[in-house]
Amino acid sequence: MSGERSITVKILGCEFPMSCAIEEREGLLFAVSYLDEKIQQIKNEGKIVGNERIVIVAALQIAHELLTLRSVESFDMSEFKRRIQLIESKLDELLPRKES
């Protein structure tokens, strides 16, 4: 039986204490790193303002990646990139732009 350990992860500069099974620790840390990287990419683009919106867009992008991978038997990277760009352009239309 696996034991649970407390772990503190950092996302968007904030620390979050979590419980995690020892054998799942590496996967959790990878997921945290991936999410934080997505958030930072979106934040650095400067098109979306507000941490809440940035996190939502990051979550949508990751969800889209997952669903695309699940639904496509043979993965096509160019199609994947095209779909992400389409989502980003639609989000750009819907979300207010950052004022310079």
N, C-alpha and C positions, 0 to 999 in steps of 0.2 A: 504494500500500500504506500502511496506517495504522500509525503508531508507537504504542508503548505508553509510558505515563508512570506514574510512581509517584504515588499520591495517598494522603493520610491522611484517613480519615473518622472521625467521632466518633459513637458509639452508646452510649446509657446512660452517658455521661460517660467512656467508654473510647475511646482512639484505636486505629484499626486501619489499618496500612499496606496498600495494595492496588495491584495493577497494573491499568491500565485503558487501553483504546484511546482515543485522543484524541476520536474522534467519539462515544464512549459515555460520556464523562465527565459530561455534563449529566444523562443518564438515571440514571447511578449515583448522583449527588448527590441527585437527586429521590427515588430509591428509599430512600436512607439517611435523608433527611429524613422521608419518609412512615413508615418503620419506627420511627424514633426518636419521632415524634409519637404513634404507636399505643402504644408502650411507655410513654411518659410519661402518656398518658390512663389506661391500666390501672393504673399505679403510683399515680397521684393518687387513683383511686377507693378505694384502700386495702383492697380485698377480697381481693387475692392478695398473698401474702408471698413474697419471694425472687426475685431477679433472673432465675434460671433459669426459674421458673414464669411470670413476667411475660413473658419473651421467647417462651416456648412459646405462651402465650395470644395474644400479638400475631401470631405466625406463623400460628396457626390462623385468626384473624380475617381476615388478609390472604389466606390460601389460600382461605378460604370466599368472600371477595369475588371473587377471580379465577375460581374454578370457577362461581360463580353467573353472572358476566358471560359466561363462555364457553358456558354451557348454556342461557341464556335469550335468545331472539331479540329480543324486545321487553322492554327493561329496565323493571321496576316497582320504584320506590324504596321504596314502602310494604312490599312483599313482602320486599325486601332487608333493611329495618330489622327486620321481624318475625323473619326468620331469624337475624339477628345477636343479637337479644334472646333468642331461644330457645337459641342456643348459649351465651350468657352465663349464662342461668339454669341450664342443665345443668352448666356449669363451676362455678358457685357451689355447686351441690349436691355436686359431686365434690371440690372443693378446700377445704381447711380455711380457716376465717375467721381474719382478723387479730384478735388479742386486743387489747382496748382498754386 
